[in-house]
């Protein structure tokens, strides 16, 4: 208990200091007779833990002891002198360990903020809504184009090599364009050719079947034509059997002559 009996002598002088993470307790007694008394200090830390320290005499009438003081806060202490197991004098005291200066909240330095804003061409905001105001000057910058040009040149390099290796002429381009515009004519020609080949194959198969069965084949029939065409021709017969295909000029002239004869009649 911190309540001391009234008959105790409170003539002791207590001095407590903090230095380098430890506390120093010094007690002075004006009565030199008490130099042989046992002096004990009880220290209560900010975490409410007790430390018992025995003070040693360092000079006539002076006692000194040390305790651990690393946590910030107030340290309370009670120093009591004992004789034959009975307290004869006591003194109470305390010491405070303040927080580090860097933990102290000093508030905003408005003077420094104003100078900083003025140096950067800005202003000190008084309303949080001003942070979203659209009043800043337009910012301009430069973008390097050489990476994009290098990528473009790399992509166009295969096209350049292909254009140098391949030969494109105007006639070839026109022919390709015409084929692309007239796909139906080619398909119709291919269909007609396929039908003719199919018909030729059917006639040839029919002639072979009749030849094997011994049925006579008339020369006027398509099978007869095939039969006659299979016989090798003499050089003179080739000229005779060669069909006379009228040219386009002769046909046109014949038509004109026919029209002229009709008009005379």
C-alpha positions, 0 to 999 in steps of 0.5 A: 500500500502507498498509505504510510503510517503517520509515525514514519519519519519522512525526512528522506529526499528522493531524486529520480532521473532517466538516462540511457534506458535505465532509471537512477534513484538517489536518496539523501538522509540528513541523519547520518545515523541512518547510514546503516539502515537497509534501504529498499525502493519499489518501482511500479512501471507503466505496465503495472509491473513491480521492480524491487531495487536495493539502494546501496550507500555511496556517500555519507547519508546518500543511497543510490540504485538503478532500475530498467526504464525503456517503456514510455510512461510514468514510473512510481516509486516508494523508498523505505528504510528498515531497522530490525524488520520495522520501517522507520522512514519512507518517501514516495516519488516518480519520474516520467519517460516521454515519447520520442520527438518523432512521435509528437504530432506537431500539426501541418506546417502551413508556411512550408506548404504555401512555399512548396505550392508557390515554387511549383506554380500551384496553390494551397487548397482549402476545400477538398472538392478543389482537388477535382477542379479542371483548372490545370494547364495542358501537359505536352510530351513527346512520343518516339516513333522509331519503334513503330516505324521499325515494326512497320518496316519489319512487317513490310519486308516480306512483301517487298521481297515477294514483289521483287521475286514475282513478276506482275504484268498488266495482261496477267492482272487483266486475265486474272480479273476476267476469270474472277468476274466470269466463273459461270462460263468456265463452269458451263464449259467444264460441264459440257465437256464432261457430258460429251465425255460421258456420252462418248464413253456410253457409245463406246461401251455399247459398240463393244457389247454388240461386237462381242455378241455378233450383232452387226453394226450399221455405219450410220449409227454412232457405234458404226462411226466408232467402228470405222474410226478404229480402222487405220486410214491410208494417207489418201483417205485421211485427206478425204475424210478430213472434215471441211470446216468453213471459216468465219469469213466464208460463212459471212460472205456466203450469207451476203451473197444469199441476201443479194440473190434474194433481193434480185428476185 
